[in-house]
Amino acid sequence: MQKGGKVLGIEGTAWNLSAAIFGEDLVSLYSSPYQPPSGGIHPREAAQHHASAMREVVSRVLTDPDEITAVAFSQGPGLGPCLRTVATAARALALALDVPLIGVNHCVAHVEIGRWATGCKDPITLYVSGANTQVLGYLNGRYRIFGETLDIGLGNGLDKFARSKDFPHPGGPKIEALARGGRYIDLPYTVKGMDLAFSGLISAAQESKADIEDVCHSLQETAFGMCVEVTERALAQAGKDEVLLVGGVAANGRLREMLKTMCKERGAELFVPERQFCGDNGAMIAYTGRIMLESGATIPVEASRANSHYRANEVDVVWRHGEVLRPAEEGPRRGAEAVVTIDDDTVMKRRVSKSYRVAALDARLIAERTRAEARLIAAARKAGVPTPILYDVTGDTIMMERVEGTILRDAPTPENLERAGVAVGRLHAAGIVHGDLTTSNMIERDGRCVLIDFGLAHSSSEIEDRGVDLHVLFQTLESTTENPDELKKAFLRGYATALPGAERIAEREEEIERRGRYL
């Protein structure tokens, strides 16, 4: 373990080449962004920019080489040519200075510089950048991914829309400016449990014939509403009370406003770093490299290969081992979408309006989800899936049976997960996808698993949709339990007994996990 000294950090995963020195505090920071002449980022051209600008960028911060105790670099995820250029430079510098080399996960570095810059301790992090859109939280030595985009990163989606309208790169500022003068129009809103999908939204916005101000306004309101909803669901699932916003899209004022409103309503606190620490920057690599160095997390040169699909949950967060955190609250927790009133024999679920969402979108989601939930609970029960008995449906409210039992969130045992697998297998066999398969929505009663909260359910027999359903559950297990692999195996045993072809769906879930989300 090495204490003190200064660490040189180099960031260059995509468009911005940046270097910094971090000692007890930030010593120096310099960036040289790649600006494409038109269109989006071309990986090879960006890498050529990084190679040509590397000497200047490093020399601007490296005034006294003798003070450097390690060299840190962004090992991934990112654009392959850019990552390889940065890795090559970092290796050469580490060898020339005769100091250790540190490979830093780009996503984890965003979280760590955010924690340092804002003083938050144990947040749920919404990380929104060009290529990444993820909700992360720390548990048992790793940053767990509660939810993420299933297709395109939000920043890249906004840039794709901007290019179609001949806006300058990056497109976010222009969209934000135009959105201030717009009114809401309906656009696709796609939340799948804890995950998001933006492709349909971006395509619909591109094809819309409405006034450009209205399209920009609605694009922001819809995309940001999806992100805030999933962040709130992660807060409810994890029982935390801090939210950290990081990534380039964190500069957007409307996104900050929506998150602040959500946090205020939940009694949580929002933290946002200074703008220089939101987007890609060398300081986040230098700082994370420094705390990794103090924990002995260096790598030999031969293990420093760039990894364009380096997942945040693959990183052993050794610098936080042994950290004492406030335990998650036990027992009933406040949900993310509805107010639930429990009597002796009944449960009344009333969907609540979300002040962070524009009123027209909020009303649409409440009405659609209430009707769909009632219809699909009835269909699932008819197919032999244990669900609550429905008593009444009116507007935004469903009255149903109270299910006595143990919530699987509080008892995630292999036996209970195997029962859950049976219930979900029957549900999928009936052509219904739950949409929000978390252990908070499963109750063990009399040796069976009762599925509740069908608010995001929909009809589908597609392998992809079923695979996403399992992916949502498996991410929850990764994020909230100490033995996720054992629990996944138990679930799949039960699942296979109730659904012909279950193996194909399990394989699809693995494929979804491997996609890497860095597009």
Backbone hydrogen bonds, N-H to C=O, Kabsch-Sander energy under -0.5 kcal/mol:
donor,donor_aa,acceptor,acceptor_aa,energy
2,Q,293,L,-1.2
6,K,67,E,-1.3
7,V,22,F,-2.6
8,L,70,A,-2.3
9,G,7,V,-0.5
9,G,20,A,-2.8
10,I,72,A,-1.9
11,E,18,S,-3.2
17,L,15,W,-0.6
17,L,32,S,-1.4
18,S,11,E,-2.6
18,S,16,N,-0.6
19,A,30,Y,-2.7
20,A,9,G,-1.9
21,I,28,S,-2.1
22,F,7,V,-2.3
23,G,25,D,-2.8
27,V,21,I,-2.9
28,S,21,I,-1.3
30,Y,19,A,-2.6
32,S,17,L,-3.4
34,Y,15,W,-3.3
35,Q,33,P,-0.5
46,A,42,H,-2.8
47,A,43,P,-2.3
48,Q,44,R,-2.2
49,H,45,E,-2.2
50,H,46,A,-2.4
51,A,47,A,-2.5
52,S,48,Q,-2.2
53,A,49,H,-2.2
54,M,50,H,-1.3
57,V,53,A,-2.6
58,V,54,M,-2.6
59,S,55,R,-2.4
60,R,56,E,-1.8
61,V,57,V,-0.7
61,V,58,V,-1.0
62,L,58,V,-2.6
63,T,61,V,-1.6
67,E,64,D,-2.0
68,I,65,P,-1.4
69,T,6,K,-3.3
70,A,6,K,-0.9
71,V,100,P,-2.4
72,A,8,L,-3.6
73,F,102,I,-2.1
74,S,10,I,-1.7
75,Q,73,F,-0.9
75,Q,104,V,-2.2
76,G,104,V,-0.9
78,G,308,S,-1.1
79,L,13,T,-2.8
83,L,79,L,-2.7
84,R,80,G,-2.4
85,T,81,P,-1.7
86,V,82,C,-2.1
87,A,83,L,-2.7
88,T,84,R,-2.2
89,A,85,T,-1.8
90,A,86,V,-2.5
91,R,87,A,-2.4
92,A,88,T,-2.1
93,L,89,A,-2.2
94,A,90,A,-2.7
95,L,91,R,-2.5
96,A,92,A,-2.4
97,L,93,L,-2.7
98,D,94,A,-0.9
99,V,94,A,-2.0
101,L,299,I,-0.6
102,I,71,V,-2.4
104,V,73,F,-2.9
104,V,102,I,-0.6
106,H,76,G,-3.0
106,H,104,V,-0.5
109,A,105,N,-2.3
110,H,106,H,-1.5
111,V,107,C,-1.5
112,E,108,V,-2.6
113,I,109,A,-2.6
114,G,110,H,-1.6
115,R,111,V,-2.4
116,W,112,E,-2.4
117,A,113,I,-2.7
118,T,114,G,-1.8
119,G,115,R,-2.0
124,I,242,E,-2.7
125,T,123,P,-0.6
125,T,136,L,-3.2
126,L,124,I,-0.5
126,L,244,L,-2.7
127,Y,125,T,-0.7
127,Y,134,Q,-3.0
128,V,126,L,-0.7
128,V,246,V,-2.4
129,S,127,Y,-0.5
129,S,132,N,-3.2
134,Q,127,Y,-2.2
135,V,147,G,-2.8
136,L,125,T,-2.5
137,G,144,R,-2.0
138,Y,123,P,-0.5
139,L,142,R,-2.6
142,R,139,L,-1.4
143,Y,312,A,-0.6
144,R,137,G,-3.3
144,R,142,R,-0.7
146,F,135,V,-2.4
146,F,144,R,-0.8
147,G,135,V,-1.2
149,T,133,T,-1.9
150,L,196,L,-3.0
155,G,129,S,-2.4
156,N,130,G,-2.8
157,G,153,G,-2.3
158,L,154,L,-2.6
159,D,155,G,-2.3
160,K,156,N,-2.5
161,F,157,G,-2.2
162,A,158,L,-2.5
163,R,159,D,-2.6
164,S,160,K,-1.5
165,K,161,F,-0.8
165,K,162,A,-0.9
166,D,163,R,-1.4
167,F,162,A,-2.8
175,I,171,G,-2.2
176,E,172,G,-2.8
177,A,173,P,-2.2
178,L,174,K,-2.3
179,A,175,I,-2.3
180,R,176,E,-0.9
180,R,177,A,-0.6
181,G,178,L,-1.5
182,G,179,A,-1.6
190,T,188,P,-0.5
191,V,189,Y,-0.6
192,K,195,D,-2.7
193,G,191,V,-0.6
194,M,192,K,-0.7
195,D,192,K,-2.2
196,L,148,E,-2.1
197,A,190,T,-1.6
202,I,198,F,-2.6
203,S,199,S,-2.6
204,A,200,G,-2.3
205,A,201,L,-2.3
206,Q,202,I,-2.4
207,E,203,S,-2.0
208,S,204,A,-1.0
215,V,211,D,-2.2
216,C,212,I,-2.6
217,H,213,E,-2.3
218,S,214,D,-2.4
219,L,215,V,-2.6
220,Q,216,C,-2.3
221,E,217,H,-2.5
222,T,218,S,-2.3
223,A,219,L,-2.5
224,F,220,Q,-2.8
225,G,221,E,-1.5
226,M,222,T,-2.0
227,C,223,A,-1.9
228,V,224,F,-2.7
229,E,225,G,-2.3
230,V,226,M,-2.0
231,T,227,C,-2.0
232,E,228,V,-2.6
233,R,229,E,-2.1
234,A,230,V,-2.1
235,L,231,T,-2.2
236,A,232,E,-2.3
237,Q,233,R,-2.4
238,A,234,A,-2.7
239,G,235,L,-1.9
240,K,235,L,-0.9
243,V,269,E,-2.7
244,L,124,I,-2.4
245,L,271,F,-2.4
246,V,126,L,-2.3
246,V,244,L,-0.5
247,G,278,C,-1.2
249,V,128,V,-1.9
250,A,128,V,-0.6
250,A,247,G,-1.7
251,A,248,G,-1.5
252,N,249,V,-2.1
256,R,252,N,-1.8
257,E,253,G,-2.3
258,M,254,R,-2.3
259,L,255,L,-2.3
260,K,256,R,-2.5
261,T,257,E,-2.1
262,M,258,M,-2.3
263,C,259,L,-2.7
264,K,260,K,-2.2
265,E,261,T,-2.1
266,R,262,M,-1.4
267,G,263,C,-0.9
267,G,264,K,-0.7
268,A,263,C,-2.8
269,E,241,D,-1.8
271,F,243,V,-2.8
277,F,274,E,-2.0
278,C,275,R,-1.4
279,G,275,R,-1.1
284,M,281,N,-0.6
285,I,281,N,-0.7
286,A,282,G,-2.6
287,Y,283,A,-2.9
288,T,284,M,-1.7
289,G,285,I,-2.4
290,R,286,A,-1.9
291,I,287,Y,-2.1
292,M,288,T,-2.0
293,L,289,G,-2.5
294,E,290,R,-2.1
295,S,291,I,-0.6
295,S,292,M,-0.7
296,G,293,L,-1.7
297,A,292,M,-2.8
298,T,296,G,-1.6
299,I,101,L,-2.8
303,A,300,P,-1.8
304,S,301,V,-1.8
307,N,75,Q,-3.2
310,Y,307,N,-1.4
311,R,309,H,-0.7
314,E,311,R,-1.7
315,V,312,A,-1.4
317,V,141,G,-2.6
317,V,315,V,-0.9
318,V,316,D,-2.3
320,R,317,V,-1.9
321,H,318,V,-1.1
323,E,320,R,-2.1
325,L,323,E,-0.7
339,V,350,R,-2.9
340,V,338,A,-0.6
341,T,339,V,-0.6
341,T,348,M,-2.8
342,I,340,V,-0.5
343,D,341,T,-0.5
343,D,346,T,-2.9
347,V,400,M,-2.9
348,M,341,T,-2.9
349,K,347,V,-0.6
349,K,398,I,-2.9
350,R,339,V,-2.6
350,R,348,M,-0.6
351,R,349,K,-0.5
351,R,396,D,-2.4
352,V,337,E,-1.8
355,S,353,S,-0.6
357,R,354,K,-1.4
362,D,358,V,-2.5
363,A,359,A,-2.6
364,R,360,A,-1.9
365,L,361,L,-2.5
366,I,362,D,-2.3
367,A,363,A,-2.2
368,E,364,R,-2.7
369,R,365,L,-2.6
370,T,366,I,-2.0
371,R,367,A,-2.1
372,A,368,E,-2.4
373,E,369,R,-2.3
374,A,370,T,-1.9
375,R,371,R,-2.2
376,L,372,A,-2.6
377,I,373,E,-2.2
378,A,374,A,-1.8
379,A,375,R,-1.8
380,A,376,L,-2.5
381,R,377,I,-2.5
382,K,378,A,-2.0
383,A,379,A,-1.2
384,G,381,R,-1.6
385,V,380,A,-2.3
391,Y,399,M,-3.0
392,D,399,M,-1.9
394,T,397,T,-2.6
397,T,394,T,-2.5
398,I,349,K,-2.4
399,M,392,D,-3.3
400,M,347,V,-2.6
401,E,389,I,-2.7
402,R,345,D,-2.1
403,V,401,E,-0.5
404,E,402,R,-0.8
406,T,444,E,-2.1
407,I,405,G,-0.5
408,L,442,M,-2.6
409,R,439,T,-1.5
410,D,407,I,-1.7
411,A,407,I,-0.6
413,T,411,A,-2.1
417,L,413,T,-2.4
418,E,414,P,-2.2
419,R,415,E,-1.8
420,A,416,N,-2.1
421,G,417,L,-2.1
422,V,418,E,-1.6
423,A,419,R,-2.0
424,V,420,A,-2.7
425,G,421,G,-2.4
426,R,422,V,-2.1
427,L,423,A,-2.0
428,H,424,V,-2.8
429,A,425,G,-2.2
430,A,426,R,-1.2
431,G,428,H,-1.7
432,I,427,L,-1.8
433,V,458,H,-3.0
438,T,436,D,-1.5
441,N,438,T,-1.8
442,M,439,T,-0.8
443,I,450,V,-2.4
444,E,406,T,-3.1
445,R,443,I,-0.6
445,R,448,R,-3.1
448,R,445,R,-1.4
450,V,443,I,-3.5
450,V,448,R,-0.6
451,L,386,P,-2.5
451,L,449,C,-0.5
452,I,441,N,-2.2
457,A,454,F,-1.7
458,H,433,V,-2.2
460,S,431,G,-1.9
466,R,462,E,-2.0
467,G,463,I,-2.8
468,V,464,E,-2.4
469,D,465,D,-1.9
470,L,466,R,-2.1
471,H,467,G,-2.3
472,V,468,V,-2.4
473,L,469,D,-1.6
474,F,470,L,-3.0
475,Q,471,H,-2.4
476,T,472,V,-1.8
477,L,473,L,-2.2
478,E,474,F,-2.3
479,S,475,Q,-2.1
480,T,476,T,-1.6
481,T,477,L,-1.7
487,L,483,N,-1.8
488,K,484,P,-2.6
489,K,485,D,-2.1
490,A,486,E,-1.9
491,F,487,L,-2.4
492,L,488,K,-2.6
493,R,489,K,-1.7
494,G,490,A,-1.8
495,Y,491,F,-2.6
496,A,492,L,-2.2
497,T,493,R,-1.0
498,A,494,G,-0.7
498,A,495,Y,-0.9
499,L,495,Y,-1.1
502,A,499,L,-1.3
504,R,501,G,-0.7
505,I,501,G,-1.1
506,A,502,A,-2.4
507,E,503,E,-2.2
508,R,504,R,-1.9
509,E,505,I,-2.2
510,E,506,A,-1.8
511,E,507,E,-1.9
512,I,508,R,-2.6
513,E,509,E,-2.0
514,R,510,E,-1.8
515,R,511,E,-1.0
515,R,512,I,-0.6
516,G,513,E,-0.8
519,L,131,A,-0.7
519,L,517,R,-1.0
